[in-house]
C-alpha cells in the first residue's frame, strides 16, 4: 500500500534527521552538510528546504530538495529520497513543489547540481525534464580555509 505523502518546509529541530537522510540517500557530501550549514540555510530562507514525509508520520523525513532562490536564479540541491521509499513519486512531488515555488517567486529557469558519476541522479533529473548543458562547468573555491 502506498502511503500518502505531505510536503512541508524543514524546521531547525529536524536538522539531525535531515543530515542522516542525506547520509543514507544522497550521493556525495558537501562542506555544508553539517548542522551549522543547514541551520544557516533555514535562517536565511525558511521555505527553501522542502521535506516529504508520510501523512501518518509527518515528523520523519522521507525525502528532501533544496529550492534555492537568490532573487535572480533558481538552484536545486539535495534532491534525496530514502532508499526504502524510492519509486513512489516522492522525488517527482518534491521537484514539482520546488518548481512551483520558483514560479511563484518569479523564477524563469531552474538548474540542478548533479554529480557526473551519479547515474541514478542523471536518470531522475532527465525524467523530470532537466538536461545537462555541456558548455558550462562548475568552478568552486572553498572559503574560510575549508576544503571541498
Buried (B, 14 or more C-beta within 10 A) or exposed (E): EEBEBBBBEBEEEBBEBBBEBBEEBBEEEEEEBEEEBBEEBBEEBEEBBBBBBBEEEEEEBBBBBBBBBEEEEBBBBBBBBBEEBBEBBBBEBBBBBBBEBBEEEEBEEBBBBBEEEBEEBBEBBEEBEBEEEEEEEEEEEEEEEEEE
